[in-house]
Amino acid sequence: MNSKEKKWNVLRFTLIELVTVIAIMLILAGIALPAYNGIRNRANKTKAVAEIQSFVTAIASFQTDMGRLPKTLDELVVNPGAGGKWQGPYLQRRKIQKDPWQNDYVYQVPSKEGGAGSYDIISYGSDGTPGGTGNAKDIDNWPDDEE
């Protein structure tokens, strides 16, 4: 075998190795990506639950100080100008953040669930629309019997 044939044999062997490594990497990526998406979805849900709970705590403080529920979530961070009763901001951030899927939290007074004197805070989940299942399931401030 001359030197030119040896070079071609080495080159072919290197190409086979390269294709094999790429195939293995694609297989590993195919396994890892669904696991990553599952972890990210659980993290988003956990974050939304925690943020809704912080709204509930802030609304309780606002209601204690002001004697009423806020008309909007913005009243938790911006003084509504109702005398000297407001002791806010009631949230650490000075701005109402969007939910983990970059949709606005929905705040409804009175609540559709609990009647007079209550409220709803809702994240519509990954689809951003009411209802849904799985990752698109709504997350709210009311106890969930299913979990």
Sequence and secondary structure as in RCSB ss.txt:
>XXXX:A:sequence
MNSKEKKWNVLRFTLIELVTVIAIMLILAGIALPAYNGIRNRANKTKAVAEIQSFVTAIASFQTDMGRLPKTLDE
LVVNPGAGGKWQGPYLQRRKIQKDPWQNDYVYQVPSKEGGAGSYDIISYGSDGTPGGTGNAKDIDNWPDDEE
>XXXX:A:secstr
  HHHHHHHHHHHHHHHHHHHHHHHHHHHHHHHHHHHHHHHHHHHHHHHHHHHHHHHHHHHHHHHHSS  SSGGG
GTS    TT      SSSSS    TTS   EEESSBTTTBTT  EEEE GGGTSSS SGGG  EESS  TT 
